């Protein structure tokens, strides 16, 4: 059973369309980190992938993963990390879930283009389902207010623009 998310702001972040970072463990103990599209549904995090990827091989051997969404928009710097057990889903269930993931990131025109969605569907033959055991969330505006009295984000020129 998924762990309870810490607060409503986590749900708000996860409902947004962002790029997430998925971490899995390589055979030598190092971490494999990759950017992914995701879907938050029924307390689980879902990621479409190919059975040929390193992340799929890592999860088949060591079924633990972390997924981080980090929003870096000025004035909205916040994020969430979930860590838990990962399952690899296949077949029709995976095809349906992956279609929902793709439709979060691709327009209706792209989804109906025979050169786009069918290629994604044929390439991404697995779904990673992470059942979070723990959550960590952060809000840099709240930290700024608490630690710096709002000066860090509220004073022009203090923070340099990201590239």
DSSP file (Angstrom, degrees, kcal/mol; ACC not computed):
  #  RESIDUE AA STRUCTURE BP1 BP2  ACC     N-H-->O    O-->H-N    N-H-->O    O-->H-N    TCO  KAPPA ALPHA  PHI   PSI    X-CA   Y-CA   Z-CA
    1    1 A X              0   0    0      0, 0.0    42,-0.1     0, 0.0   130,-0.0   0.000 360.0 360.0 360.0 134.9    0.0    0.0    0.0
    2    2 A X        -     0   0    0     40,-0.2   131,-0.2     1,-0.1     2,-0.1  -0.275 360.0-108.4 -62.8 147.5    1.4    3.5   -0.9
    3    3 A X        -     0   0    0    129,-3.0     2,-0.2    40,-0.1   129,-0.1  -0.435  42.2 -95.1 -69.6 149.8    2.6    5.7    1.9
    4    4 A X        -     0   0    0    129,-0.1   131,-0.1    -2,-0.1    -1,-0.1  -0.482  42.0-116.7 -64.7 130.9    0.3    8.7    2.7
    5    5 A X        -     0   0    0     -2,-0.2    -1,-0.1     1,-0.1     3,-0.1  -0.444  24.0-119.6 -68.4 148.0    1.6   11.8    0.8
    6    6 A X  S    S-     0   0    0      1,-0.1     2,-0.3    -2,-0.1    -1,-0.1   0.837  76.6 -23.7 -63.7 -36.5    2.7   14.5    3.2
    7    7 A X    >>  -     0   0    0      1,-0.1     4,-1.0     0, 0.0     3,-1.0  -0.968  69.1 -85.5-164.6 176.6    0.3   17.2    2.2
    8    8 A X  H 3> S+     0   0    0     -2,-0.3     4,-2.1     1,-0.2     5,-0.2   0.805 116.0  66.5 -64.0 -30.9   -1.9   18.6   -0.6
    9    9 A X  H 3> S+     0   0    0      1,-0.2     4,-2.4     2,-0.2    -1,-0.2   0.825  96.2  57.0 -63.5 -29.3    0.9   20.5   -2.2
   10   10 A X  H <> S+     0   0    0     -3,-1.0     4,-2.7     2,-0.2    -1,-0.2   0.929 106.6  48.4 -65.2 -44.3    2.6   17.2   -3.1
   11   11 A X  H  X S+     0   0    0     -4,-1.0     4,-1.9     1,-0.2    -2,-0.2   0.908 110.5  52.3 -60.5 -41.0   -0.6   16.2   -5.0
   12   12 A X  H  X S+     0   0    0     -4,-2.1     4,-0.8     2,-0.2    -2,-0.2   0.921 110.9  46.7 -61.3 -45.0   -0.6   19.6   -6.7
   13   13 A X  H >< S+     0   0    0     -4,-2.4     3,-1.0     1,-0.2    -2,-0.2   0.943 113.3  48.3 -61.4 -48.1    3.1   19.1   -7.8
   14   14 A X  H 3< S+     0   0    0     -4,-2.7    26,-0.4     1,-0.3    -1,-0.2   0.755 105.8  57.4 -69.9 -24.5    2.5   15.6   -9.0
   15   15 A X  H 3< S+     0   0    0     -4,-1.9    -1,-0.3    -5,-0.2    -2,-0.2   0.721  93.0  92.4 -74.6 -20.5   -0.6   16.5  -11.0
   16   16 A X  S << S-     0   0    0     -3,-1.0     2,-1.0    -4,-0.8    -3,-0.0  -0.257  88.0-111.2 -71.3 161.2    1.5   19.1  -12.9
   17   17 A X        +     0   0    0     20,-0.0     2,-0.3    22,-0.0    -1,-0.1  -0.811  61.5 140.7 -96.5  99.0    3.2   18.2  -16.2
   18   18 A X        -     0   0    0     -2,-1.0     2,-0.5    -4,-0.1    20,-0.4  -0.849  56.2-103.9-131.7 164.9    6.9   18.2  -15.3
   19   19 A X        -     0   0    0     -2,-0.3    51,-0.5    51,-0.1     2,-0.2  -0.819  40.6-158.7 -89.1 133.5   10.0   16.2  -16.2
   20   20 A X  E     -AB  36  69A   0     16,-2.6    16,-2.7    -2,-0.5     2,-0.5  -0.696  13.6-128.7-107.9 162.9   11.0   13.9  -13.3
   21   21 A X  E     -AB  35  68A   0     47,-2.6    47,-2.6    -2,-0.2     2,-0.5  -0.970  20.5-158.4-112.0 126.4   14.3   12.2  -12.5
   22   22 A X  E     -AB  34  67A   0     12,-3.2    12,-2.1    -2,-0.5     2,-0.5  -0.914   5.0-161.6-107.8 126.5   14.1    8.5  -12.0
   23   23 A X  E     +AB  33  66A   0     43,-3.2    43,-1.8    -2,-0.5     2,-0.3  -0.924  15.0 166.7-111.7 130.4   16.9    6.8   -9.9
   24   24 A X  E     -A   32   0A   0      8,-2.4     8,-3.0    -2,-0.5     2,-0.5  -0.862  36.4-105.8-130.0 167.9   17.6    3.1  -10.0
   25   25 A X  E     -A   31   0A   0     39,-0.5     6,-0.2    37,-0.4    37,-0.1  -0.855  25.6-141.8-105.0 126.9   20.6    1.1   -8.8
   26   26 A X    >   -     0   0    0      4,-3.0     3,-1.9    -2,-0.5    29,-0.0  -0.305  32.9-102.1 -73.3 164.6   23.2   -0.3  -11.1
   27   27 A X  T 3  S+     0   0    0      1,-0.3    -1,-0.1     2,-0.1    -2,-0.0   0.806 122.7  54.8 -59.3 -31.5   24.8   -3.8  -10.5
   28   28 A X  T 3  S-     0   0    0      2,-0.1    -1,-0.3     1,-0.0     3,-0.1   0.385 122.5-104.1 -86.3   5.9   28.0   -2.1   -9.1
   29   29 A X  S <  S+     0   0    0     -3,-1.9    -2,-0.1     1,-0.3    -1,-0.0   0.270  81.7 125.7  92.6 -11.7   26.0   -0.1   -6.6
   30   30 A X        -     0   0    0     -5,-0.1    -4,-3.0     1,-0.1     2,-0.4  -0.298  63.9-106.3 -73.5 167.2   26.2    3.2   -8.5
   31   31 A X  E     -A   25   0A   0     -6,-0.2     2,-0.6    -3,-0.1    -6,-0.2  -0.812  18.5-151.2-101.4 133.8   23.0    5.1   -9.3
   32   32 A X  E     -A   24   0A   0     -8,-3.0    -8,-2.4    -2,-0.4     2,-0.4  -0.919  20.0-171.3 -99.0 122.5   21.5    5.3  -12.8
   33   33 A X  E     +A   23   0A   0     -2,-0.6     2,-0.3   -10,-0.2   -10,-0.2  -0.962   8.9 169.2-122.0 130.0   19.6    8.6  -13.1
   34   34 A X  E     -A   22   0A   0    -12,-2.1   -12,-3.2    -2,-0.4     2,-0.3  -0.991  34.9-115.1-143.0 148.3   17.4    9.5  -16.1
   35   35 A X  E     +A   21   0A   0     -2,-0.3     2,-0.3   -14,-0.2   -14,-0.2  -0.646  44.7 172.7 -81.2 136.8   14.8   12.1  -17.0
   36   36 A X  E     -A   20   0A   0    -16,-2.7   -16,-2.6    -2,-0.3     2,-0.3  -0.959  37.0-119.5-143.0 157.6   11.3   10.7  -17.5
   37   37 A X        -     0   0    0     -2,-0.3    11,-0.4    11,-0.2     2,-0.3  -0.711  43.7-174.2 -85.5 151.2    7.7   11.5  -18.1
   38   38 A X        -     0   0    0    -20,-0.4     2,-0.3    -2,-0.3     9,-0.2  -0.924  24.5-149.8-145.0 167.7    5.4   10.3  -15.3
   39   39 A X  E     -C   46   0A   0      7,-1.7     7,-2.8    -2,-0.3     2,-0.6  -0.991  11.1-148.8-139.3 134.4    1.9    9.9  -14.1
   40   40 A X  E     +C   45   0A   0    -26,-0.4     2,-0.4    -2,-0.3     5,-0.2  -0.931  33.8 157.9-104.2 117.6    0.6   10.0  -10.5
   41   41 A X  E >   -C   44   0A   0      3,-2.6     3,-2.2    -2,-0.6    -2,-0.1  -0.986  60.0  -9.6-148.1 128.7   -2.4    7.7  -10.2
   42   42 A X  T 3  S-     0   0    0     -2,-0.4   -40,-0.2     1,-0.3     3,-0.1   0.839 127.2 -54.2  53.5  37.6   -4.0    5.9   -7.3
   43   43 A X  T 3  S+     0   0    0      1,-0.3    89,-0.6   -42,-0.1     2,-0.3   0.444 118.4 106.1  80.4  -0.7   -1.0    6.8   -5.0
   44   44 A X  E <   -CD  41 131A   0     -3,-2.2    -3,-2.6    87,-0.1     2,-0.5  -0.788  65.5-132.0-111.4 155.4    1.5    5.3   -7.4
   45   45 A X  E     -CD  40 130A   0     85,-2.2    85,-3.1    -2,-0.3     2,-0.4  -0.905  24.8-162.0-103.8 133.6    4.0    6.8   -9.8
   46   46 A X  E     -CD  39 129A   0     -7,-2.8    -7,-1.7    -2,-0.5     2,-0.4  -0.950  10.6-179.2-123.7 135.8    4.0    5.4  -13.3
   47   47 A X  E     - D   0 128A   0     81,-2.0    81,-3.4    -2,-0.4     2,-0.3  -0.999  20.7-137.0-135.8 129.7    6.8    5.7  -15.9
   48   48 A X  E     + D   0 127A   0     -2,-0.4     2,-0.3   -11,-0.4   -11,-0.2  -0.668  38.0 151.9 -83.6 140.1    6.7    4.3  -19.5
   49   49 A X  E     - D   0 126A   0     77,-2.3    77,-2.5    -2,-0.3     2,-0.3  -0.961  42.8 -98.6-156.7 173.5    9.9    2.7  -20.7
   50   50 A X    >   -     0   0    0     -2,-0.3     3,-1.7    74,-0.3     6,-0.3  -0.756  25.8-128.5 -97.2 146.0   11.4    0.1  -23.0
   51   51 A X  T 3  S+     0   0    0     -2,-0.3    -1,-0.1    72,-0.3    73,-0.1   0.631 108.5  64.4 -65.8 -12.1   12.4   -3.3  -21.8
   52   52 A X  T 3  S+     0   0    0      4,-0.1    -1,-0.3     5,-0.0     2,-0.1   0.471  82.3 104.2 -89.6  -2.8   15.8   -2.6  -23.4
   53   53 A X  S <> S-     0   0    0     -3,-1.7     4,-2.0     1,-0.1     5,-0.2  -0.391  77.5-124.0 -82.8 157.3   16.7    0.3  -21.1
   54   54 A X  H  > S+     0   0    0      1,-0.2     4,-3.3     2,-0.2     5,-0.2   0.894 111.9  57.9 -62.1 -40.7   19.2    0.2  -18.2
   55   55 A X  H  > S+     0   0    0      1,-0.2     4,-2.4     2,-0.2    -1,-0.2   0.897 106.6  48.6 -60.1 -38.8   16.5    1.3  -15.8
   56   56 A X  H  > S+     0   0    0     -6,-0.3     4,-2.0     2,-0.2    -1,-0.2   0.924 113.5  46.2 -66.2 -43.7   14.3   -1.7  -16.8
   57   57 A X  H  X S+     0   0    0     -4,-2.0     4,-1.6     2,-0.2    -2,-0.2   0.916 113.0  50.5 -64.3 -42.6   17.2   -4.1  -16.3
   58   58 A X  H  X S+     0   0    0     -4,-3.3     4,-3.3     1,-0.2    -2,-0.2   0.927 111.9  46.9 -59.8 -45.1   18.1   -2.4  -13.0
   59   59 A X  H  < S+     0   0    0     -4,-2.4    -1,-0.2     1,-0.2    -2,-0.2   0.825 107.0  56.6 -71.1 -30.8   14.6   -2.7  -11.7
   60   60 A X  H  < S+     0   0    0     -4,-2.0    -1,-0.2    -5,-0.2     3,-0.2   0.873 119.3  33.2 -64.6 -34.9   14.2   -6.3  -12.7
   61   61 A X  H  < S+     0   0    0     -4,-1.6     2,-0.3     1,-0.3    -2,-0.2   0.825 137.1  20.1 -88.3 -35.8   17.3   -7.1  -10.6
   62   62 A X  S  < S-     0   0    0     -4,-3.3     2,-2.1    -5,-0.2   -37,-0.4  -0.821  72.8-159.5-139.1  92.3   16.8   -4.6   -7.8
   63   63 A X        +     0   0    0     -2,-0.3    23,-2.5    -3,-0.2     2,-0.4  -0.202  54.1 106.0 -80.7  51.4   13.2   -3.4   -7.6
   64   64 A X  E     + E   0  85A   0     -2,-2.1   -39,-0.5    21,-0.3     2,-0.3  -0.971  40.8 165.9-124.5 144.2   13.7   -0.1   -5.7
   65   65 A X  E     - E   0  84A   0     19,-2.4    19,-2.5    -2,-0.4     2,-0.4  -0.983  25.1-147.9-151.6 159.8   13.5    3.3   -7.2
   66   66 A X  E     -BE  23  83A   0    -43,-1.8   -43,-3.2    -2,-0.3     2,-0.4  -0.984  11.6-164.6-127.3 143.5   13.3    7.0   -6.4
   67   67 A X  E     -BE  22  82A   0     15,-2.5    15,-2.5    -2,-0.4     2,-0.4  -0.998   6.1-167.9-130.2 130.0   11.5    9.6   -8.5
   68   68 A X  E     -BE  21  81A   0    -47,-2.6   -47,-2.6    -2,-0.4     2,-0.5  -0.963  11.4-167.6-122.1 133.0   12.0   13.3   -8.0
   69   69 A X  E     -BE  20  80A   0     11,-2.8    11,-2.2    -2,-0.4     2,-0.5  -0.986  13.5-176.8-113.7 119.8   10.0   16.2   -9.4
   70   70 A X  E     - E   0  79A   0    -51,-0.5     2,-0.5    -2,-0.5     9,-0.2  -0.953   9.3-160.4-124.5 110.4   11.9   19.5   -9.0
   71   71 A X  E     + E   0  78A   0      7,-3.2     7,-1.2    -2,-0.5    -2,-0.0  -0.801  11.0 178.9 -94.8 123.7   10.1   22.7  -10.1
   72   72 A X        +     0   0    0     -2,-0.5     2,-0.4     5,-0.2     5,-0.2  -0.289  27.7 136.9-121.6  47.2   12.5   25.6  -10.6
   73   73 A X    >   -     0   0    0      3,-0.5     3,-3.0     5,-0.1    -2,-0.1  -0.781  69.0 -93.8 -88.5 136.9   10.2   28.4  -11.8
   74   74 A X  T 3  S+     0   0    0     -2,-0.4    -1,-0.1     1,-0.3    -2,-0.1  -0.273 113.3  10.3 -52.5 126.4   10.9   31.8  -10.2
   75   75 A X  T 3  S+     0   0    0      2,-0.0    -1,-0.3     1,-0.0    66,-0.1   0.347 123.7  68.4  85.2  -5.7    8.7   32.1   -7.1
   76   76 A X    <   +     0   0    0     -3,-3.0     2,-1.0     2,-0.1    -3,-0.5  -0.117  57.1 151.3-135.4  37.9    7.6   28.5   -7.3
   77   77 A X        +     0   0    0     -5,-0.2    63,-3.0    -7,-0.1    64,-0.5  -0.616  30.6 118.2 -77.0 104.7   10.8   26.5   -6.4
   78   78 A X  E     +EF  71 139A   0     -7,-1.2    -7,-3.2    -2,-1.0     2,-0.3  -0.954  29.8 165.0-157.1 170.8    9.5   23.4   -4.9
   79   79 A X  E     -EF  70 138A   0     59,-2.2    59,-2.2    -2,-0.3     2,-0.3  -0.986  21.8-128.8-175.0-177.3    9.5   19.7   -5.4
   80   80 A X  E     -EF  69 137A   0    -11,-2.2   -11,-2.8    -2,-0.3     2,-0.4  -0.993   6.7-159.6-152.1 144.2    8.9   16.1   -4.1
   81   81 A X  E     -EF  68 136A   0     55,-3.0    55,-2.4    -2,-0.3     2,-0.4  -0.998   9.0-168.3-126.5 134.1   10.8   12.9   -4.0
   82   82 A X  E     -EF  67 135A   0    -15,-2.5   -15,-2.5    -2,-0.4     2,-0.4  -0.962   2.4-170.1-119.4 139.8    9.2    9.5   -3.6
   83   83 A X  E     +EF  66 134A   0     51,-2.1    50,-3.3    -2,-0.4    51,-1.8  -0.988  28.6 104.8-129.2 138.3   11.1    6.3   -2.8
   84   84 A X  E     -EF  65 132A   0    -19,-2.5   -19,-2.4    -2,-0.4     2,-0.3  -0.975  63.6 -36.9-179.3-166.3    9.7    2.8   -2.9
   85   85 A X  E     -EF  64 131A   0     46,-1.2    46,-2.8    -2,-0.3     2,-0.4  -0.600  50.3-150.3 -81.7 138.7    9.3   -0.6   -4.5
   86   86 A X  E     - F   0 130A   0    -23,-2.5     2,-0.3    -2,-0.3    44,-0.2  -0.925   9.4-167.4-115.5 136.6    9.1   -0.7   -8.3
   87   87 A X  E     - F   0 129A   0     42,-2.3    42,-2.8    -2,-0.4     2,-0.6  -0.899  19.0-133.0-115.5 149.5    7.2   -3.2  -10.4
   88   88 A X  E     - F   0 128A   0     -2,-0.3     2,-0.3    40,-0.2    40,-0.2  -0.920  23.2-160.6-103.2 116.2    7.5   -3.7  -14.1
   89   89 A X  E     + F   0 127A   0     38,-3.3    38,-1.9    -2,-0.6     2,-0.2  -0.728  12.9 180.0 -96.3 145.3    4.1   -4.0  -15.8
   90   90 A X    >>  +     0   0    0     -2,-0.3     4,-1.2    36,-0.2     3,-0.5  -0.707  35.1  24.3-131.6-179.3    3.7   -5.5  -19.2
   91   91 A X  H 3> S-     0   0    0     34,-0.4     4,-2.4    -2,-0.2     5,-0.2  -0.144 115.1 -15.8  66.3-150.7    1.1   -6.4  -21.8
   92   92 A X  H 3> S+     0   0    0      1,-0.2     4,-2.5     2,-0.2    -1,-0.2   0.851 134.5  56.8 -60.4 -38.5   -2.3   -4.6  -22.2
   93   93 A X  H <> S+     0   0    0     -3,-0.5     4,-2.2     1,-0.2    -1,-0.2   0.931 110.5  44.5 -59.4 -45.5   -2.1   -3.0  -18.8
   94   94 A X  H  X S+     0   0    0     -4,-1.2     4,-3.2     1,-0.2     5,-0.3   0.913 110.9  53.9 -64.7 -43.5    1.2   -1.4  -19.7
   95   95 A X  H  X S+     0   0    0     -4,-2.4     4,-1.7     1,-0.2    -2,-0.2   0.911 111.4  45.4 -58.6 -44.1   -0.1   -0.3  -23.1
   96   96 A X  H  X S+     0   0    0     -4,-2.5     4,-1.6     2,-0.2    -1,-0.2   0.924 115.5  45.6 -67.6 -44.8   -3.1    1.4  -21.5
   97   97 A X  H  X S+     0   0    0     -4,-2.2     4,-2.3    -5,-0.2     3,-0.2   0.935 111.6  51.9 -64.1 -45.6   -1.1    3.1  -18.8
   98   98 A X  H  X S+     0   0    0     -4,-3.2     4,-2.9     1,-0.2    -1,-0.2   0.862 105.6  55.9 -61.7 -35.1    1.6    4.2  -21.2
   99   99 A X  H  X S+     0   0    0     -4,-1.7     4,-2.2    -5,-0.3    -1,-0.2   0.893 107.7  48.8 -61.1 -39.6   -1.0    5.8  -23.4
  100  100 A X  H  X S+     0   0    0     -4,-1.6     4,-0.8    -3,-0.2    -2,-0.2   0.888 111.5  49.6 -67.5 -38.5   -2.2    7.8  -20.5
  101  101 A X  H >X S+     0   0    0     -4,-2.3     3,-1.1     1,-0.2     4,-0.8   0.951 111.6  48.5 -63.2 -48.0    1.3    8.9  -19.7
  102  102 A X  H >X S+     0   0    0     -4,-2.9     4,-2.3     1,-0.3     3,-1.1   0.889 106.3  56.7 -60.2 -39.8    1.9    9.9  -23.3
  103  103 A X  H 3< S+     0   0    0     -4,-2.2    -1,-0.3     1,-0.3    -2,-0.2   0.682  99.8  60.6 -70.5 -14.7   -1.3   11.9  -23.5
  104  104 A X  H << S+     0   0    0     -3,-1.1    -1,-0.3    -4,-0.8    -2,-0.2   0.772 118.9  27.1 -74.8 -26.2   -0.1   14.0  -20.5
  105  105 A X  H << S+     0   0    0     -3,-1.1     2,-0.4    -4,-0.8    -2,-0.2   0.591 113.9  65.3-113.9 -16.1    2.9   15.2  -22.5
  106  106 A X  S  < S-     0   0    0     -4,-2.3    -1,-0.0    -5,-0.2     0, 0.0  -0.876  79.8-117.5-113.2 144.1    1.8   15.0  -26.2
  107  107 A X     >  -     0   0    0     -2,-0.4     4,-2.5     1,-0.1     5,-0.2  -0.199  32.3-104.7 -69.1 166.9   -0.9   17.1  -27.8
  108  108 A X  H  > S+     0   0    0      1,-0.2     4,-1.6     2,-0.2     5,-0.1   0.873 123.8  55.3 -60.0 -37.2   -4.1   15.5  -29.3
  109  109 A X  H  > S+     0   0    0      1,-0.2     4,-0.7     2,-0.2    -1,-0.2   0.919 109.4  45.4 -63.3 -43.0   -2.5   16.1  -32.7
  110  110 A X  H >4 S+     0   0    0      1,-0.2     7,-1.1     2,-0.2     3,-0.7   0.899 110.3  54.4 -66.4 -39.8    0.6   14.2  -31.8
  111  111 A X  H 3< S+     0   0    0     -4,-2.5    -1,-0.2     1,-0.2    -2,-0.2   0.804 112.3  44.0 -64.7 -28.6   -1.4   11.4  -30.2
  112  112 A X  H 3< S+     0   0    0     -4,-1.6     2,-0.5    -5,-0.2    -1,-0.2   0.523  88.6 104.8 -93.7  -5.9   -3.4   11.0  -33.5
  113  113 A X    XX> -     0   0    0     -3,-0.7     3,-2.0    -4,-0.7     4,-0.8  -0.639  66.7-145.4 -76.8 122.4   -0.3   11.2  -35.8
  114  114 A X  T 345S+     0   0    0     -2,-0.5    -1,-0.1     1,-0.3     5,-0.1   0.633  98.9  55.2 -65.8 -11.2    0.6    7.7  -37.0
  115  115 A X  T 345S+     0   0    0      3,-0.1    -1,-0.3    -5,-0.1    -5,-0.1   0.457 114.9  36.6 -96.1  -1.9    4.3    8.6  -36.9
  116  116 A X  T X>5S+     0   0    0     -3,-2.0     4,-2.1    -6,-0.2     3,-0.8   0.742 115.9  31.8-114.0 -79.8    4.2    9.6  -33.2
  117  117 A X  H 3X5S+     0   0    0     -7,-1.1     4,-3.1    -4,-0.8     5,-0.2   0.873 117.2  53.8 -58.3 -43.1    2.1    7.8  -30.7
  118  118 A X  H 3><S+     0   0    0     -5,-0.6     4,-2.0     1,-0.2    -1,-0.3   0.863 108.9  50.9 -60.9 -31.7    2.3    4.3  -32.4
  119  119 A X  H <> S+     0   0    0     -3,-0.8     4,-2.2     2,-0.2     5,-0.2   0.936 111.9  46.1 -68.7 -45.8    6.1    4.6  -32.3
  120  120 A X  H  X S+     0   0    0     -4,-2.1     4,-3.2     1,-0.2    -2,-0.2   0.943 112.8  51.4 -57.8 -46.7    6.1    5.5  -28.6
  121  121 A X  H  < S+     0   0    0     -4,-3.1    -1,-0.2     1,-0.2    -2,-0.2   0.859 113.1  43.9 -62.0 -37.0    3.7    2.6  -28.0
  122  122 A X  H  < S+     0   0    0     -4,-2.0    -1,-0.2    -5,-0.2    -2,-0.2   0.835 118.5  43.4 -78.2 -31.5    5.9    0.1  -29.8
  123  123 A X  H  < S+     0   0    0     -4,-2.2     2,-1.3     1,-0.2   -72,-0.3   0.916 107.8  58.5 -78.9 -44.8    9.1    1.3  -28.2
  124  124 A X     <  +     0   0    0     -4,-3.2   -74,-0.3    -5,-0.2    -1,-0.2  -0.689  60.2 157.6 -92.2  90.1    7.9    1.7  -24.6
  125  125 A X        +     0   0    0     -2,-1.3   -34,-0.4    -3,-0.1     2,-0.3   0.363  54.9  56.7 -97.4   2.9    6.7   -1.8  -23.9
  126  126 A X  E     -D   49   0A   0    -77,-2.5   -77,-2.3   -36,-0.1     2,-0.4  -0.914  62.3-149.6-130.3 157.7    6.9   -1.6  -20.1
  127  127 A X  E     -DF  48  89A   0    -38,-1.9   -38,-3.3    -2,-0.3     2,-0.6  -0.999  12.8-144.6-124.8 131.4    5.5    0.5  -17.3
  128  128 A X  E     -DF  47  88A   0    -81,-3.4   -81,-2.0    -2,-0.4     2,-0.6  -0.845  15.7-165.9 -89.5 122.8    7.4    1.1  -14.1
  129  129 A X  E     -DF  46  87A   0    -42,-2.8   -42,-2.3    -2,-0.6     2,-0.6  -0.946   1.9-164.6-112.7 113.5    5.0    1.3  -11.2
  130  130 A X  E     -DF  45  86A   0    -85,-3.1   -85,-2.2    -2,-0.6     2,-0.8  -0.859   7.5-159.1 -98.4 124.0    6.5    2.8   -8.0
  131  131 A X  E     -DF  44  85A   0    -46,-2.8   -46,-1.2    -2,-0.6   -87,-0.1  -0.885  27.1-131.6 -99.1 102.8    4.6    2.3   -4.8
  132  132 A X  E     + F   0  84A   0     -2,-0.8  -129,-3.0   -89,-0.6   -48,-0.3  -0.295  30.8 177.3 -63.5 132.4    6.1    5.0   -2.6
  133  133 A X  E    S+     0   0A   0    -50,-3.3     2,-0.3     1,-0.3   -49,-0.2   0.615  74.7  19.5 -99.9 -23.0    7.1    4.0    0.9
  134  134 A X  E     - F   0  83A   0    -51,-1.8   -51,-2.1  -131,-0.1     2,-0.4  -0.994  63.6-158.6-148.6 153.0    8.4    7.5    1.8
  135  135 A X  E     - F   0  82A   0     -2,-0.3     2,-0.4   -53,-0.2   -53,-0.2  -0.973   4.1-173.3-130.5 142.8    8.0   11.1    0.6
  136  136 A X  E     + F   0  81A   0    -55,-2.4   -55,-3.0    -2,-0.4     2,-0.3  -0.995  13.2 178.6-131.9 130.6   10.1   14.2    0.9
  137  137 A X  E     - F   0  80A   0     -2,-0.4     2,-0.3   -57,-0.2   -57,-0.2  -0.925   5.2-170.3-130.1 158.7    8.8   17.5   -0.2
  138  138 A X  E     - F   0  79A   0    -59,-2.2   -59,-2.2    -2,-0.3     2,-0.4  -0.988  15.2-163.4-147.2 154.6   10.2   21.0   -0.2
  139  139 A X  E  >  - F   0  78A   0     -2,-0.3     4,-2.1   -61,-0.2     3,-0.3  -0.913   7.0-163.1-139.6 106.8    9.2   24.6   -0.8
  140  140 A X  H  > S+     0   0    0    -63,-3.0     4,-2.8    -2,-0.4     5,-0.2   0.798  90.0  58.5 -66.8 -28.9   12.0   27.0   -1.2
  141  141 A X  H  > S+     0   0    0    -64,-0.5     4,-2.4     2,-0.2    -1,-0.2   0.913 108.1  46.4 -65.7 -40.8    9.8   30.1   -0.7
  142  142 A X  H  > S+     0   0    0     -3,-0.3     4,-2.4     2,-0.2    -2,-0.2   0.906 113.9  48.1 -66.7 -40.9    8.8   28.7    2.8
  143  143 A X  H  X>S+     0   0    0     -4,-2.1     4,-3.4     2,-0.2     5,-0.5   0.920 111.3  50.8 -64.1 -43.0   12.5   28.0    3.5
  144  144 A X  H  X5S+     0   0    0     -4,-2.8     4,-2.3     1,-0.2     6,-2.0   0.926 111.8  47.5 -59.5 -45.6   13.5   31.5    2.4
  145  145 A X  H  X5S+     0   0    0     -4,-2.4     4,-0.7     4,-0.3    -1,-0.2   0.910 118.4  41.0 -62.5 -42.1   10.8   33.0    4.6
  146  146 A X  H  <5S+     0   0    0     -4,-2.4    -2,-0.2    -5,-0.2    -1,-0.2   0.931 128.0  27.4 -73.6 -46.4   11.9   30.9    7.6
  147  147 A X  H  <5S+     0   0    0     -4,-3.4    -3,-0.2    -5,-0.2    -2,-0.2   0.815 136.2  22.6 -89.7 -31.8   15.6   31.1    7.2
  148  148 A X  H ><<S-     0   0    0     -4,-2.3     3,-1.5    -5,-0.5    -3,-0.2   0.321  98.1-114.1-121.7   7.7   16.3   34.4    5.4
  149  149 A X  T 3< S-     0   0    0     -4,-0.7    -4,-0.3    -5,-0.4    -3,-0.1   0.759  73.8 -63.7  64.7  23.8   13.2   36.4    6.2
  150  150 A X  T 3> S+     0   0    0     -6,-2.0     4,-1.6    -7,-0.1    -1,-0.3   0.473 110.1 120.2  80.6   2.6   12.2   36.3    2.5
  151  151 A X  H <>  +     0   0    0     -3,-1.5     4,-1.3    -7,-0.4     7,-0.2   0.852  63.6  59.4 -69.9 -35.4   15.4   38.2    1.5
  152  152 A X  H  4 S+     0   0    0     -8,-0.2     7,-0.3     1,-0.2     3,-0.2   0.950 120.6  23.9 -62.6 -50.7   16.9   35.6   -0.8
  153  153 A X  H  4 S+     0   0    0      1,-0.2    -1,-0.2   -13,-0.1    -2,-0.2   0.676 124.2  53.8 -87.2 -18.3   14.0   35.4   -3.2
  154  154 A X  H  < S+     0   0    0     -4,-1.6     2,-0.6     2,-0.1    -2,-0.2   0.484  90.1  80.4 -97.5  -3.5   12.6   38.9   -2.6
  155  155 A X  S >< S-     0   0    0     -4,-1.3     3,-2.0    -3,-0.2     4,-0.4  -0.908  83.6-122.5-108.5 115.2   15.7   40.9   -3.2
  156  156 A X  T 3  S+     0   0    0     -2,-0.6    -2,-0.1     1,-0.2    -3,-0.0  -0.239  94.0  19.0 -55.2 136.2   16.5   41.6   -6.8
  157  157 A X  T 3  S+     0   0    0      2,-0.3    -1,-0.2     1,-0.0     3,-0.0   0.301  93.2 102.6  88.9  -9.0   19.9   40.4   -7.9
  158  158 A X  S <  S+     0   0    0     -3,-2.0     2,-0.5    -6,-0.2    -2,-0.1   0.926  80.6  47.2 -73.0 -42.5   20.4   38.0   -5.0
  159  159 A X  S    S-     0   0    0     -4,-0.4    -2,-0.3    -7,-0.3     2,-0.2  -0.858  83.8-136.6-100.9 130.8   19.7   34.9   -7.0
  160  160 A X        -     0   0    0     -2,-0.5     2,-0.0     1,-0.1    -2,-0.0  -0.598  30.7-100.2 -83.0 146.5   21.3   34.5  -10.4
  161  161 A X        -     0   0    0     -2,-0.2     2,-0.2     1,-0.1    -1,-0.1  -0.346  35.3-120.8 -65.4 142.5   19.2   33.3  -13.3
  162  162 A X              0   0    0    -90,-0.1    -1,-0.1     1,-0.1    -3,-0.0  -0.576 360.0 360.0 -80.1 147.8   19.5   29.6  -14.2
  163  163 A X              0   0    0     -2,-0.2    -1,-0.1     0, 0.0    -2,-0.1   0.460 360.0 360.0 -79.8 360.0   20.6   28.8  -17.8
